[in-house]
Amino acid sequence: MGQLIFVTGGARSGKSTYAENRARQISKPVAYIATAIAFDDGMKDRITKHQAQRPAHWGTIEQYNNFQTLADNPIFQASEVVLFDCLTVMTTNNMLDFKVDYDTCSMETIAQIEASVKLEVEKLLAVCKDKTLIVVSNEVGLGLVPAYKLGSYFRDIAGRMNQLVASCADEAYLLVSGIPVKLK
């Protein structure tokens, strides 16, 4: 039976570094699931920095959906620890896969999008049930209310996905200025 560790916090709070250190401490083979897409120079730079700070011997899987297919991935099969970075980027990518105008779409459409994102999270949790899974996510509910609809929908959906994962977690941490605060 696996273990679920949830790591959340604000932007640049030290979440990824903390999660990577936890994975190192476990001292078992790690699969790193990277959910980011290099869509601009800023994201390319962030990805490069993340790649540089993690051990080269960790297998990397670049994927933000269809997590049931991980079971067939040799990197995943060889791992005992899965570091998933990050849930909010995964949420964004899945939301943007829906080619809708978030300023005019119906609440029914938003509910369908959220259900789809939730299904992906459930697939991730299910496929990792026998591994140690460390999930990194941004705490999105502490900032300003977004001025645009897409931002508000994202905040709401990401917040509920955080709640889902945290409710299933064996351990949960909030990172503040690089300091982990144990929540659970």
C-alpha positions as CSV (number, residue, x, y, z in Angstrom):
1,M,0.0,0.0,0.0
2,G,1.3,3.4,-1.0
3,Q,1.6,6.7,0.8
4,L,0.3,10.1,-0.4
5,I,2.2,13.3,0.6
6,F,0.7,16.7,-0.4
7,V,2.9,19.7,-0.6
8,T,1.3,23.1,-1.1
9,G,2.2,26.8,-0.8
10,G,2.4,30.1,-2.6
11,A,4.5,30.8,-5.7
12,R,8.3,30.5,-5.0
13,S,7.6,29.2,-1.4
14,G,9.9,26.2,-1.8
15,K,7.4,23.5,-2.6
16,S,9.3,21.8,-5.3
17,T,12.6,21.8,-3.4
18,Y,10.9,20.4,-0.3
19,A,9.1,17.7,-2.3
20,E,12.4,16.8,-4.1
21,N,14.2,16.5,-0.7
22,R,11.4,14.3,0.6
23,A,11.8,12.0,-2.4
24,R,15.6,11.9,-1.9
25,Q,15.1,10.9,1.7
26,I,13.0,7.9,0.8
27,S,16.0,6.5,-1.1
28,K,14.0,4.5,-3.6
29,P,13.7,4.9,-7.4
30,V,11.8,8.1,-8.4
31,A,9.7,8.9,-11.3
32,Y,9.2,12.6,-11.8
33,I,6.0,13.6,-13.5
34,A,6.4,17.0,-15.0
35,T,3.1,18.7,-16.1
36,A,4.5,22.0,-17.5
37,I,4.4,22.9,-21.2
38,A,7.2,25.1,-22.5
39,F,5.0,27.6,-24.2
40,D,7.2,30.7,-23.7
41,D,10.7,31.8,-22.7
42,G,9.6,32.2,-19.0
43,M,8.2,28.7,-18.8
44,K,11.2,27.3,-20.7
45,D,13.5,28.9,-18.1
46,R,11.5,27.5,-15.2
47,I,11.6,24.0,-16.7
48,T,15.3,24.2,-17.2
49,K,15.9,25.3,-13.6
50,H,13.7,22.5,-12.3
51,Q,15.5,20.0,-14.4
52,A,18.9,21.2,-13.1
53,Q,18.0,20.9,-9.5
54,R,16.7,17.3,-9.5
55,P,19.0,14.2,-9.7
56,A,19.8,13.1,-13.3
57,H,19.0,9.5,-12.4
58,W,15.4,10.2,-11.7
59,G,13.2,9.2,-14.6
60,T,11.1,12.1,-16.0
61,I,7.7,11.6,-17.6
62,E,6.2,14.7,-19.2
63,Q,2.4,14.3,-18.9
64,Y,-0.6,16.2,-17.7
65,N,-3.4,13.9,-18.5
66,N,-4.3,10.3,-19.4
67,F,-2.6,9.1,-16.2
68,Q,-4.0,5.6,-16.5
69,T,-1.4,5.1,-19.3
70,L,1.4,5.5,-16.7
71,A,1.0,1.9,-15.8
72,D,2.5,1.0,-19.2
73,N,5.4,3.4,-18.8
74,P,8.8,1.7,-18.0
75,I,10.0,4.7,-15.9
76,F,6.8,4.6,-13.9
77,Q,7.0,0.8,-13.6
78,A,10.5,1.0,-12.2
79,S,9.7,3.6,-9.6
80,E,8.6,3.3,-6.0
81,V,8.3,7.0,-5.5
82,V,6.4,9.4,-7.9
83,L,6.9,13.1,-7.6
84,F,4.1,14.9,-9.3
85,D,4.9,18.6,-10.0
86,C,2.4,20.2,-10.2
87,L,-1.3,19.9,-9.7
88,T,-2.2,23.5,-10.5
89,V,-0.2,23.4,-13.8
90,M,-2.0,20.1,-14.7
91,T,-5.3,21.8,-13.9
92,T,-4.4,24.8,-16.2
93,N,-3.3,22.6,-19.1
94,N,-6.5,20.4,-18.8
95,M,-8.7,23.5,-18.6
96,L,-7.0,25.0,-21.7
97,D,-7.5,21.8,-23.7
98,F,-11.1,22.7,-23.7
99,K,-11.4,25.3,-26.5
100,V,-14.1,27.4,-24.9
101,D,-14.5,31.1,-24.4
102,Y,-14.3,31.3,-20.6
103,D,-15.9,34.8,-20.7
104,T,-19.1,33.5,-22.3
105,C,-19.4,29.8,-21.6
106,S,-22.1,28.4,-19.4
107,M,-21.8,27.2,-15.8
108,E,-22.7,23.7,-17.2
109,T,-19.6,23.8,-19.3
110,I,-17.5,24.8,-16.3
111,A,-19.0,21.9,-14.4
112,Q,-18.1,19.5,-17.2
113,I,-14.5,20.9,-17.3
114,E,-14.1,20.5,-13.6
115,A,-15.5,17.0,-13.7
116,S,-12.9,16.2,-16.4
117,V,-10.0,17.7,-14.3
118,K,-11.3,15.7,-11.3
119,L,-11.3,12.5,-13.3
120,E,-7.7,13.1,-14.2
121,V,-6.8,13.6,-10.5
122,E,-8.6,10.4,-9.6
123,K,-6.8,8.5,-12.4
124,L,-3.4,9.8,-11.0
125,L,-4.3,8.7,-7.4
126,A,-5.5,5.3,-8.6
127,V,-2.5,4.5,-10.7
128,C,-0.1,5.5,-7.9
129,K,-2.0,3.7,-5.1
130,D,0.9,1.3,-4.5
131,K,3.6,3.9,-4.6
132,T,4.7,6.8,-2.5
133,L,3.1,9.7,-4.3
134,I,4.3,13.3,-3.6
135,V,2.0,15.9,-5.1
136,V,3.1,19.5,-5.4
137,S,0.4,22.2,-5.8
138,N,0.0,25.9,-5.5
139,E,-2.2,27.3,-2.7
140,V,-4.4,29.5,-4.8
141,G,-7.0,30.7,-2.3
142,L,-4.8,33.2,-0.4
143,G,-4.4,35.9,-3.1
144,L,-6.6,38.4,-4.7
145,V,-9.9,37.5,-6.4
146,P,-9.0,37.2,-10.1
147,A,-10.4,40.1,-12.2
148,Y,-11.3,37.8,-15.2
149,K,-13.5,34.7,-15.4
150,L,-10.9,32.2,-16.5
151,G,-8.8,33.1,-13.5
152,S,-11.8,32.8,-11.1
153,Y,-12.8,29.4,-12.6
154,F,-9.2,28.2,-12.4
155,R,-8.9,29.3,-8.7
156,D,-12.1,27.5,-7.9
157,I,-11.3,24.3,-9.7
158,A,-7.7,24.2,-8.5
159,G,-8.8,24.9,-4.9
160,R,-11.2,21.9,-5.1
161,M,-8.6,19.7,-6.6
162,N,-6.2,20.7,-3.8
163,Q,-9.0,19.8,-1.3
164,L,-9.5,16.4,-3.0
165,V,-5.8,15.5,-2.8
166,A,-5.3,16.8,0.7
167,S,-8.3,14.8,1.9
168,C,-6.7,11.6,0.6
169,A,-3.2,12.5,1.8
170,D,-1.4,10.7,4.6
171,E,0.7,13.8,5.2
172,A,0.2,17.4,4.1
173,Y,2.5,20.4,4.3
174,L,2.2,24.1,3.6
175,L,5.4,25.8,2.6
176,V,5.9,29.4,3.7
177,S,9.2,31.1,2.8
178,G,10.9,27.8,2.4
179,I,9.7,26.5,5.8
180,P,7.3,23.5,5.9
181,V,4.4,23.7,8.2
182,K,2.8,20.3,8.8
183,L,-0.9,20.4,8.2
184,K,-1.7,16.7,8.5
